[in-house]
Amino acid sequence: MHQGNRYQTQNDGPVAINGHAIKAIRELVGLKRPELARSVKASASYIAKIETGTRNHVDKTIVALIAQALSVSPLALLAHPQADAERVAA
């Protein structure tokens, strides 16, 4: 797939994310939504969209940043861990 001057492989692009898991883990570790947003350099409204499922596909870089902020594996945040595991690791 060609996008501008960049060629994408199947490992590029957004992955399906489990927003409910992100919210549950965030609350479990005691982070407020704005704190998580600052950690991943995003807005609190963007995190809210992820957590509520309004935005259910995000770039794998964001998945990695959220996972790091929550101290979990990126795989714990995926909606389809087996299908997207290779893409997140790449």
C-alpha positions in Angstrom: 0.0 0.0 0.0 1.4 3.4 -1.0 0.9 6.4 1.1 2.8 9.5 -0.1 6.4 8.7 -0.3 6.1 5.9 2.3 5.3 2.3 1.6 3.4 0.5 4.3 3.8 -3.2 5.2 1.2 -5.2 6.9 2.9 -4.4 10.2 2.3 -0.6 9.8 -0.7 1.3 10.8 -3.3 1.1 13.6 -4.1 -1.9 15.7 -7.4 -2.8 17.4 -7.2 -1.8 21.1 -9.3 -2.8 24.1 -10.3 0.5 25.6 -12.2 -1.1 28.5 -9.0 -2.9 29.5 -7.0 0.3 29.4 -9.6 2.1 31.6 -9.7 -0.8 34.1 -5.9 -1.0 34.3 -5.5 2.7 34.6 -8.0 2.8 37.5 -6.3 -0.2 39.1 -2.9 1.5 39.1 -4.4 4.8 40.4 -3.8 7.0 37.3 -6.3 9.7 36.4 -7.1 10.1 32.7 -5.2 13.4 32.4 -2.1 11.8 33.9 -2.2 9.0 31.4 -2.8 11.5 28.6 0.3 13.5 29.7 2.4 10.3 29.8 1.5 9.5 26.1 1.5 13.1 25.0 -2.1 13.0 24.0 -5.2 14.8 25.2 -7.5 13.5 27.9 -10.4 13.5 25.4 -8.3 11.3 23.1 -7.8 8.8 25.9 -11.5 9.0 26.7 -12.3 8.1 23.1 -10.0 5.1 23.4 -11.4 4.0 26.7 -15.0 4.2 25.6 -14.4 2.5 22.3 -15.2 5.6 20.2 -11.7 5.2 18.9 -10.8 1.5 18.8 -7.9 1.5 16.4 -4.7 3.4 17.3 -1.1 3.5 16.1 1.1 0.9 17.6 3.4 3.6 19.0 0.5 4.9 21.1 -0.2 1.4 22.3 3.4 1.0 23.4 3.3 4.4 25.2 0.1 3.5 27.0 1.4 0.1 28.0 4.6 1.7 29.3 2.6 4.3 31.4 0.5 1.5 32.8 3.4 -0.9 33.4 1.9 -3.7 31.3 2.7 -5.5 28.1 1.2 -3.9 25.0 -0.4 -7.3 24.3 -2.6 -6.8 27.4 -4.2 -3.8 25.7 -5.1 -5.3 22.3 -8.6 -6.3 21.3 -7.2 -9.2 19.3 -3.8 -10.1 20.9 -3.0 -13.1 18.7 -3.8 -11.3 15.5 -2.0 -8.1 16.3 0.9 -9.4 18.4 3.4 -9.4 15.5 2.4 -5.9 14.5 2.9 -4.4 17.9 6.3 -6.1 18.4 7.6 -4.8 15.0 
